[in-house]
């Protein structure tokens, strides 16, 4: 399958002198169903372009691979690693910044990049290097049975819901993990929680660090309009680990209109649940970023009742930037993102209901909390802060 390189260059900007600038090859295997990781890649490319950093994008796309080819790539540790090495040499890249690599790039592609002379950064947005599904979730609860090279539980539990796929993942993740670790200079995670978790699961602590997501200046509202909001909003993949059924039930009990943006295997079940509860739920289907922004503009709150440990979801950060309060469970990086005391326990329907009701009945509280969230997001997740941290990281990788 052909790669899909895309070249973007700019003159040196104020961030760095031309002599000190790195050349960066951004590497990503796009998912069959695209989501937050693609958003992260797009934003990184924008940040590099606006900082005047010479870069290219090397992509492979899972949607263009058949199941058999994907399985072969997993078991081999990637397909055609020489193409990655060629892209490194063509750009004379100092750094390869990889996001998702499975199944078509794999550890083989990262090793080829390193052998071609580039430092390698692997940006982890989930647990796919340990977990066959990447979620770290099983039966509606967090699951860390698979760790280090111990991947047999994913096969025994058939986490892929296909024994051939489960066997392929169990074998490939275990066999190739040493090569993956050897090929990577630095592992990145978007929250301190996520960085700590991947260390606990088996990565070397001296090579793991947190780099929070950022949003461009245009994503930030001047002030919160949540006090005028007319509904609660869920913007999510519709799958069991997201806990959207909890949002449907709680909003029905609180009498709060709910809009659900997203697609996934849970939609039919959620529609049936909403009908049984007499809930005022509008299912919007999968919508684009601009429509999500429009929906945030009319929302009183965003609901994220996750049952698993979110690394650091863009849906929460984008709500913060627009001044919309986020009602979320205390899972993974969400407390770190939203602040102390801003989350509720997982599977605590009383706490979730009370939080929803308190916001719904107090417009001033929604506005005040929304303004605080804008300030928090600007202070911790600005593009300038991200670029400075990224340049520091690249300098350290180049020097190592």
C-alpha positions as CSV (number, residue, x, y, z in Angstrom):
1,X,0.0,0.0,0.0
2,X,1.4,3.4,-0.8
3,X,2.2,6.0,1.8
4,X,0.6,9.4,1.8
5,X,3.3,11.9,2.4
6,X,2.3,15.6,2.6
7,X,5.0,18.3,2.5
8,X,4.7,21.6,4.3
9,X,7.5,24.1,4.8
10,X,7.7,27.6,6.1
11,X,10.4,30.2,6.7
12,X,11.9,30.5,10.2
13,X,9.7,32.3,12.6
14,X,10.3,33.8,16.0
15,X,10.3,30.5,17.8
16,X,13.8,29.4,16.7
17,X,16.6,30.4,14.5
18,X,17.1,28.6,11.2
19,X,20.3,27.0,12.5
20,X,18.6,25.6,15.6
21,X,15.4,24.4,13.9
22,X,14.7,20.7,13.8
23,X,13.3,19.0,10.7
24,X,10.4,16.9,11.8
25,X,8.7,13.9,10.1
26,X,5.3,13.5,11.6
27,X,4.2,9.8,11.2
28,X,0.7,8.5,11.6
29,X,-1.4,5.4,10.8
30,X,-4.9,6.8,10.4
31,X,-7.6,4.7,12.0
32,X,-10.6,3.2,10.2
33,X,-12.8,5.3,12.3
34,X,-11.1,8.6,12.8
35,X,-11.3,10.6,16.1
36,X,-9.2,12.5,18.6
37,X,-5.9,11.2,17.5
38,X,-6.4,12.6,14.0
39,X,-7.3,15.9,15.7
40,X,-4.0,15.8,17.5
41,X,-2.0,15.2,14.4
42,X,-3.8,18.0,12.5
43,X,-3.1,20.5,15.4
44,X,0.5,19.5,15.6
45,X,1.0,20.1,11.9
46,X,-0.6,23.5,12.3
47,X,1.6,24.4,15.2
48,X,4.8,23.3,13.4
49,X,3.7,25.3,10.3
50,X,3.0,28.5,12.3
51,X,6.2,28.1,14.2
52,X,8.2,28.0,11.0
53,X,9.4,24.4,11.6
54,X,10.2,22.4,8.4
55,X,8.2,19.2,8.5
56,X,6.4,16.6,6.4
57,X,3.6,14.2,7.2
58,X,4.0,10.5,6.4
59,X,0.7,8.7,6.6
60,X,-0.7,5.2,6.2
61,X,-4.4,4.5,6.3
62,X,-6.0,1.5,7.9
63,X,-9.1,2.0,5.8
64,X,-7.0,1.1,2.7
65,X,-5.8,-2.2,4.1
66,X,-7.8,-5.4,4.2
67,X,-8.1,-7.5,7.4
68,X,-5.5,-10.0,6.1
69,X,-3.0,-7.3,5.3
70,X,-3.5,-5.6,8.6
71,X,-3.0,-8.9,10.4
72,X,0.2,-9.5,8.4
73,X,1.5,-6.1,9.2
74,X,0.9,-6.5,13.0
75,X,2.7,-9.9,13.0
76,X,5.6,-8.5,11.0
77,X,5.9,-5.4,13.1
78,X,4.9,-3.2,10.2
79,X,5.0,-3.1,6.4
80,X,7.8,-1.8,4.2
81,X,9.9,0.0,6.8
82,X,12.3,1.2,4.1
83,X,9.6,3.7,3.0
84,X,9.9,5.4,6.4
85,X,13.6,5.4,6.2
86,X,13.4,7.0,2.8
87,X,11.1,9.7,4.0
88,X,13.6,10.5,6.9
89,X,16.4,10.8,4.4
90,X,14.5,12.8,1.9
91,X,13.6,15.4,4.6
92,X,16.9,15.0,6.4
93,X,14.7,14.7,9.5
94,X,16.3,15.2,12.9
95,X,13.1,13.9,14.7
96,X,10.3,11.5,13.8
97,X,7.3,12.3,15.8
98,X,5.0,9.3,15.6
99,X,1.4,9.0,16.7
100,X,-0.5,5.8,16.0
101,X,1.7,3.2,14.3
102,X,-0.5,0.1,14.3
103,X,-0.8,-1.9,12.2
104,X,0.9,-0.6,9.0
105,X,4.0,1.2,10.4
106,X,4.8,-0.7,13.5
107,X,8.0,-1.0,15.5
108,X,9.8,-1.8,12.3
109,X,9.0,1.6,10.8
110,X,10.2,3.3,14.0
111,X,13.4,1.3,14.0
112,X,14.0,2.2,10.3
113,X,13.6,5.9,11.2
114,X,16.1,5.6,14.0
115,X,18.6,3.7,11.7
116,X,18.2,6.5,9.1
117,X,19.5,9.0,11.7
118,X,16.4,10.5,13.3
119,X,15.5,10.7,17.0
120,X,12.1,9.0,17.6
121,X,9.2,10.3,19.7
122,X,6.1,8.2,20.1
123,X,3.0,10.0,21.2
124,X,0.6,7.7,23.1
125,X,-3.0,8.6,22.9
126,X,-4.3,5.3,24.3
127,X,-3.0,1.9,25.5
128,X,-2.7,0.2,22.2
129,X,0.9,-0.9,22.8
130,X,-0.4,-3.1,25.6
131,X,-4.1,-3.5,25.1
132,X,-5.8,-5.2,22.1
133,X,-8.6,-2.6,22.1
134,X,-6.5,0.3,23.3
135,X,-9.2,1.3,25.9
136,X,-7.9,-0.4,29.0
137,X,-11.5,-1.3,29.7
138,X,-13.5,-4.5,30.2
139,X,-17.1,-5.1,31.2
140,X,-17.7,-1.5,31.9
141,X,-14.7,-1.0,34.2
142,X,-11.0,-0.2,33.9
143,X,-8.9,-3.2,33.0
144,X,-5.1,-3.5,33.2
145,X,-4.8,-7.3,32.9
146,X,-2.5,-6.9,29.9
147,X,0.8,-5.2,30.9
148,X,4.5,-5.4,30.0
149,X,4.6,-8.4,27.5
150,X,1.7,-10.2,29.2
151,X,-1.0,-10.0,26.6
152,X,-2.6,-13.4,27.0
153,X,-5.6,-12.1,28.9
154,X,-6.7,-10.2,25.7
155,X,-6.9,-13.5,23.9
156,X,-8.5,-15.5,26.7
157,X,-11.2,-12.8,27.1
158,X,-11.5,-12.4,23.3
159,X,-11.3,-8.6,23.7
160,X,-11.4,-8.1,19.9
161,X,-14.6,-10.1,19.7
162,X,-12.9,-12.2,17.1
163,X,-10.6,-15.0,18.2
164,X,-8.3,-14.7,15.1
165,X,-7.9,-11.0,15.7
166,X,-7.4,-11.5,19.5
167,X,-4.7,-14.1,18.8
168,X,-3.0,-11.8,16.3
169,X,-2.9,-8.8,18.7
170,X,-1.8,-10.9,21.7
171,X,1.1,-12.4,19.7
172,X,2.1,-9.2,17.9
173,X,2.0,-6.8,21.0
174,X,4.1,-9.2,23.1
175,X,6.6,-10.2,20.4
176,X,7.4,-6.7,19.2
177,X,7.3,-4.8,22.4
178,X,11.1,-5.0,23.0
179,X,11.8,-3.7,19.5
180,X,9.3,-0.8,20.1
181,X,10.9,0.2,23.3
182,X,14.4,0.0,21.8
183,X,13.4,2.2,18.8
184,X,11.9,5.1,20.8
185,X,13.9,7.9,22.4
186,X,10.9,9.5,24.2
187,X,7.3,8.4,24.9
188,X,4.7,11.2,25.2
189,X,1.3,11.2,26.9
190,X,-1.2,14.0,27.0
191,X,-1.6,14.0,30.8
192,X,0.5,13.2,33.9
193,X,-2.0,10.4,34.7
194,X,-1.5,8.8,31.3
195,X,2.3,9.1,31.6
196,X,2.2,7.4,35.0
197,X,-0.1,4.7,33.8
198,X,2.1,3.6,30.8
199,X,5.1,3.5,33.1
200,X,3.1,1.2,35.5
201,X,2.2,-1.0,32.5
202,X,5.8,-1.4,31.4
203,X,7.5,1.6,29.8
204,X,10.9,2.9,31.1
205,X,10.1,5.9,33.4
206,X,13.1,7.9,32.3
207,X,11.8,8.0,28.7
208,X,8.1,8.9,29.4
209,X,6.8,12.5,29.9
210,X,3.6,14.4,29.6
211,X,2.8,16.9,26.9
212,X,-0.7,18.4,27.3
213,X,-2.9,18.9,24.3
214,X,-3.3,22.5,23.0
215,X,-6.0,24.4,21.1
216,X,-5.3,27.4,18.8
217,X,-6.2,30.9,19.9
218,X,-9.3,30.8,17.7
219,X,-10.8,28.0,19.7
220,X,-11.2,30.1,22.9
221,X,-14.3,32.1,23.6
222,X,-14.0,35.6,25.1
223,X,-16.5,34.7,27.8
224,X,-18.9,31.9,28.8
225,X,-22.4,31.8,27.4
226,X,-23.3,28.6,29.3
227,X,-25.8,30.6,31.5
228,X,-28.0,30.9,28.4
229,X,-27.6,27.2,27.4
230,X,-30.7,25.2,26.6
231,X,-29.5,21.6,26.8
232,X,-26.8,19.2,27.9
233,X,-24.4,17.9,25.3
234,X,-22.6,14.6,24.8
235,X,-20.0,14.6,22.0
236,X,-18.5,11.1,21.9
237,X,-18.1,7.8,20.3
238,X,-21.2,5.8,21.1
239,X,-19.6,2.7,22.8
240,X,-20.1,1.1,26.2
241,X,-17.0,2.4,27.9
242,X,-18.2,6.0,27.4
243,X,-21.1,5.5,29.9
244,X,-23.5,7.5,27.8
245,X,-26.4,5.5,29.2
246,X,-25.7,7.2,32.6
247,X,-26.1,10.6,30.9
248,X,-29.4,9.6,29.3
249,X,-30.9,8.3,32.6
250,X,-29.6,11.3,34.7
251,X,-30.8,13.9,32.3
252,X,-34.2,12.2,32.1
253,X,-34.5,12.3,35.9
254,X,-33.4,15.9,36.0
255,X,-35.6,17.0,33.2
256,X,-32.7,18.3,31.1
257,X,-32.9,18.1,27.3
258,X,-29.9,16.1,26.0
259,X,-28.2,16.2,22.6
260,X,-25.9,13.3,21.7
261,X,-23.4,13.9,18.9
262,X,-21.5,10.8,17.7
263,X,-21.8,7.4,16.1
264,X,-21.1,3.9,17.2
265,X,-22.4,0.5,18.2
266,X,-24.4,1.8,21.2
267,X,-26.8,4.1,19.3
268,X,-29.7,1.7,18.9
269,X,-29.5,0.7,22.6
270,X,-29.3,4.3,23.7
271,X,-32.3,5.2,21.6
272,X,-34.3,2.4,23.2
273,X,-33.2,3.5,26.6
274,X,-34.2,7.1,26.0
275,X,-37.6,6.0,24.7
276,X,-38.2,3.9,27.8
277,X,-37.2,6.7,30.1
278,X,-39.2,9.3,28.3
279,X,-36.0,11.3,28.0
280,X,-35.8,14.3,25.7
281,X,-32.8,13.1,23.7
282,X,-31.8,14.2,20.2
283,X,-29.3,11.9,18.5
284,X,-27.4,14.1,16.0
285,X,-25.1,11.4,14.6
286,X,-21.5,12.0,13.7
287,X,-20.9,15.7,13.1
288,X,-17.8,17.7,12.1
289,X,-15.7,20.1,14.3
290,X,-17.6,23.2,13.2
291,X,-20.9,21.7,14.0
292,X,-19.6,20.6,17.4
293,X,-18.5,24.2,18.0
294,X,-22.0,25.3,17.1
295,X,-23.6,22.8,19.5
296,X,-21.3,24.0,22.3
297,X,-22.5,27.5,21.7
298,X,-26.0,26.5,22.8
299,X,-25.0,24.1,25.6
300,X,-25.5,24.6,29.3
301,X,-23.0,21.8,30.0
302,X,-21.1,18.9,28.5
303,X,-21.6,15.4,30.0
304,X,-18.7,12.9,30.1
305,X,-19.7,9.9,32.4
306,X,-16.8,7.7,31.2
307,X,-16.4,4.2,32.7
308,X,-12.8,3.9,31.7
309,X,-9.7,6.0,32.1
310,X,-9.7,8.8,29.5
311,X,-6.2,10.0,28.7
312,X,-7.1,13.6,28.1
313,X,-10.1,14.0,25.7
314,X,-10.4,16.9,23.3
315,X,-14.1,17.0,23.8
316,X,-13.5,18.2,27.4
317,X,-10.8,20.6,26.4
318,X,-12.9,22.1,23.6
319,X,-15.8,22.6,26.0
320,X,-13.5,24.3,28.5
321,X,-12.2,26.7,25.8
322,X,-15.8,27.6,25.0
323,X,-16.7,28.2,28.6
324,X,-19.1,25.2,28.9
325,X,-19.0,23.4,32.3
326,X,-18.1,19.7,32.0
327,X,-19.8,17.1,34.1
328,X,-17.4,14.2,34.1
329,X,-16.4,11.2,36.1
330,X,-13.1,11.1,38.0
331,X,-11.4,8.8,35.5
332,X,-7.9,9.0,34.1
333,X,-6.7,12.5,33.0
334,X,-10.2,14.1,33.5
335,X,-9.6,15.4,37.1
336,X,-6.2,16.8,36.0
337,X,-7.8,18.5,33.0
338,X,-10.8,20.0,34.8
339,X,-9.3,20.7,38.2
340,X,-9.8,19.5,41.8
341,X,-13.3,18.8,42.9
342,X,-14.8,19.2,39.3
343,X,-15.5,15.5,38.7
344,X,-17.9,12.9,40.2
345,X,-17.2,9.2,41.0
346,X,-17.7,6.6,38.3
347,X,-21.1,4.8,38.5
348,X,-22.4,7.1,41.2
349,X,-25.9,8.0,39.8
350,X,-26.7,10.2,42.8
351,X,-23.6,12.3,42.5
352,X,-24.0,12.6,38.7
353,X,-27.7,13.7,39.1
354,X,-26.9,16.2,41.8
355,X,-24.1,17.8,39.7
356,X,-26.4,18.0,36.7
357,X,-29.2,19.5,38.6
358,X,-27.1,22.1,40.4
359,X,-25.8,23.4,37.1
360,X,-29.1,23.3,35.3
361,X,-30.9,25.3,38.0
362,X,-28.2,28.0,38.5
363,X,-27.5,30.0,35.4
364,X,-25.0,32.2,37.2
365,X,-23.0,29.2,38.4
366,X,-22.8,27.9,34.9
367,X,-21.4,31.2,33.6
368,X,-19.0,31.6,36.5
369,X,-17.7,28.0,36.1
370,X,-17.4,28.5,32.3
371,X,-15.4,31.6,32.6
372,X,-13.0,29.8,35.1
373,X,-12.6,27.0,32.6
374,X,-11.7,29.4,29.8
375,X,-9.0,30.9,32.0
376,X,-7.7,27.4,33.0
377,X,-7.6,26.2,29.4
378,X,-5.8,29.3,28.2
379,X,-3.2,29.0,31.0
380,X,-2.5,25.3,30.5
381,X,-3.3,24.5,26.9
382,X,-2.3,27.4,24.7
383,X,-0.5,26.9,21.4
384,X,2.5,28.9,22.5
385,X,3.0,26.8,25.6
386,X,2.7,23.6,23.5
387,X,5.3,24.8,20.9
388,X,7.8,25.8,23.6
389,X,7.5,22.4,25.3
390,X,7.8,20.6,21.9
391,X,10.9,22.5,20.9
392,X,12.5,21.7,24.2
393,X,11.7,18.1,23.8
394,X,13.1,18.0,20.2
395,X,16.3,19.7,21.4
396,X,16.8,17.0,24.1
397,X,16.0,14.2,21.6
398,X,18.5,15.6,19.1
399,X,21.2,15.9,21.8
400,X,20.8,12.4,23.1
